[in-house]
């Protein structure tokens, strides 16, 4: 990666997707926002998936 600054080189090494990260690191850095308690009710739904898979 010639021509890149040290900062840019470091930034390109950061995985952009969670599934490419180490599971241990994900567990250690997880922050519970409290939204799970709200989603436990029957009148709430969450639709999730990868980008471009037709969720809208």
C-alpha positions in Angstrom: 0.0 0.0 0.0 2.5 2.5 -1.1 1.6 6.1 -0.8 -0.8 5.7 2.1 -0.2 7.5 5.4 0.2 5.3 8.6 -3.3 6.3 9.6 -4.8 5.3 6.3 -2.9 2.0 6.4 -4.3 1.3 9.9 -7.8 2.2 8.8 -7.8 -0.2 5.8 -7.0 -3.1 8.2 -10.3 -2.6 10.2 -12.9 -5.1 9.0 -16.0 -3.2 7.8 -18.4 -6.1 8.6 -19.1 -7.6 12.0 -19.0 -11.2 10.7 -15.4 -10.7 9.7 -14.4 -9.7 13.2 -13.2 -12.0 16.0 -16.2 -13.2 18.1 -14.3 -12.7 21.3 -13.8 -9.0 20.4 -17.4 -8.6 19.5 -18.5 -10.1 22.9 -16.1 -7.8 24.8 -17.2 -4.6 23.0 -21.0 -5.3 23.0 -23.0 -2.5 24.5 -26.6 -3.3 25.5 -28.8 -0.4 24.5 -31.9 -1.8 26.3 -33.8 -2.1 23.1 -34.2 -5.9 23.5 -36.7 -5.4 26.3 -38.9 -3.2 24.1 -38.7 -5.8 21.2 -40.0 -8.6 23.5 -43.5 -7.3 23.1 -45.7 -8.8 20.5 -46.5 -5.6 18.6 -42.8 -4.9 17.7 -40.9 -6.5 14.8 -37.4 -6.3 13.6 -36.4 -7.1 10.0 -32.7 -7.6 9.5 -30.3 -8.9 6.9 -27.4 -8.0 4.6 -27.6 -4.9 2.5 -29.3 -5.4 -0.9 -31.4 -8.3 0.1 -34.9 -6.7 -0.3 -35.8 -5.8 3.2 -37.8 -2.8 2.2 
